[in-house]
Amino acid sequence: MPPPDSLFFRALEPDEGWRGQKEATSASQRARMLDAITHAVAEKGYSRVTVGDVVGIAGVSRRTFYEQFKDKEDCFLAAYATGTEALIREMVEASLAVSPDADWRDVLQVAIDSYVGGLAADPKFAKTFLVDVLGAGHAAVELRVKVYEQFVQQYVILARRAARQQPEIGEVSVVYLRALVGGIGELVQEHLLRKDAQSLPELAPVLVQLVTAVIQGAGAVAPAPISR
């Protein structure tokens, strides 16, 4: 069963709107399977993981697995999407908890701390979806592009806040923000390969400096648009 601090546990925890025990049980089973494939891939690599590995770790039957997922790939993609949505939601919630009048750099600090803290708290998730995902096939790589775009949108909101507070910054092109998110991904991936997920908070100051530099500098330049 996923630990209480698992991204999947938090993402799928039953709420008051759920109709009853059946839904709660289904959500718990789903969280366990998403957590299981994440751990299995982190340990063995995507290509070597089987459905048997997933159900064995999750403690569910194959029938239960196939009631929720078509195959291993479907489960893996669901884990990536669910975990990322939880990570971004927690970043947004942390940012919203900051005073509406707070400096945009303070909001940035809180968001980055939430991001690296969330990854550090779930090392298997960090390794699987920032390193191993690249070897999980075309669908996973396509989903990675969509995941990155979700992060881009958060930086669009931050850049607009920065421009309101400091008009001299101007509008920051989404081209630069996509490059920024890609750069953050590379830095985090390199840290995971050289060190470990638990030490990711060490990277926070560098990420804050990077985002600050891009937002403050990129608003002065208007790059040619590129196709999506």
Residue pairs with C-beta under 8 A, 6 or more apart in sequence:
1 28
1 32
1 59
2 8
2 9
2 31
2 32
2 34
2 35
3 9
5 121
5 122
6 31
6 35
6 122
7 82
7 83
7 86
7 87
7 118
7 122
7 125
8 30
8 31
8 32
8 34
8 35
8 38
8 79
8 82
8 83
8 86
9 31
9 35
10 86
10 90
11 31
11 82
11 83
11 85
11 86
11 89
12 27
12 28
12 30
12 31
12 34
12 82
13 27
14 23
14 24
14 27
18 24
18 27
26 68
29 58
29 60
29 64
29 68
30 68
30 78
32 58
32 59
32 60
33 54
33 55
33 58
33 60
33 64
33 65
33 68
33 69
33 75
34 75
34 78
34 79
34 82
34 83
35 57
35 58
35 79
36 53
36 54
36 55
36 56
36 57
36 58
37 49
37 53
37 54
37 72
37 75
37 76
37 79
38 79
38 83
38 124
38 125
38 128
38 129
39 57
39 124
40 49
40 53
40 54
40 57
41 49
41 76
41 128
41 132
41 136
42 123
42 124
42 127
42 128
42 132
44 53
45 132
45 135
46 76
46 132
46 133
46 135
46 136
46 137
46 140
47 135
49 72
50 72
51 62
51 65
51 71
51 72
51 75
52 62
54 65
54 72
54 75
55 61
55 62
55 64
55 65
58 65
65 75
68 75
69 75
69 78
73 136
73 137
73 139
73 140
76 136
76 140
77 139
77 140
77 143
79 128
79 129
80 129
80 133
80 140
80 143
80 144
80 147
81 143
81 147
83 122
83 125
83 129
84 129
84 147
84 150
85 150
86 118
87 115
87 118
87 119
88 150
88 151
88 154
90 114
90 118
91 111
91 114
91 115
91 118
91 154
92 154
94 110
94 111
94 113
94 114
95 107
95 110
95 111
95 114
97 110
98 106
98 107
98 110
103 165
104 158
104 161
104 162
104 165
104 166
104 215
105 208
105 212
107 158
107 161
108 158
108 208
108 211
108 212
109 204
109 208
111 154
111 158
112 204
112 207
112 208
112 211
113 201
113 204
115 207
116 188
116 200
116 201
116 203
116 204
116 207
117 200
117 201
119 125
119 126
119 130
119 188
119 197
119 200
120 126
120 197
120 198
120 199
120 200
120 201
122 197
123 196
123 197
123 198
126 188
126 192
126 197
126 200
127 192
127 197
130 185
130 188
130 189
130 192
131 189
131 192
131 193
133 140
133 141
133 144
134 140
134 141
134 144
148 178
148 181
148 182
148 185
149 178
151 181
151 184
152 174
152 177
152 178
152 181
155 177
155 180
155 181
155 211
155 215
156 172
156 174
156 177
158 211
158 215
159 169
159 171
159 172
159 177
159 215
159 219
162 169
162 172
162 215
162 216
162 219
163 169
163 170
163 171
163 172
163 219
166 216
168 219
169 215
169 216
169 219
170 219
170 220
171 219
172 214
172 215
172 218
172 219
173 218
173 221
173 222
173 223
175 223
175 225
175 226
176 214
176 218
176 221
176 223
177 214
177 218
179 214
180 210
180 211
180 214
183 210
184 207
184 210
184 211
187 203
187 206
187 207
187 210
188 200
188 203
191 199
191 200
191 202
191 203
192 200
195 202
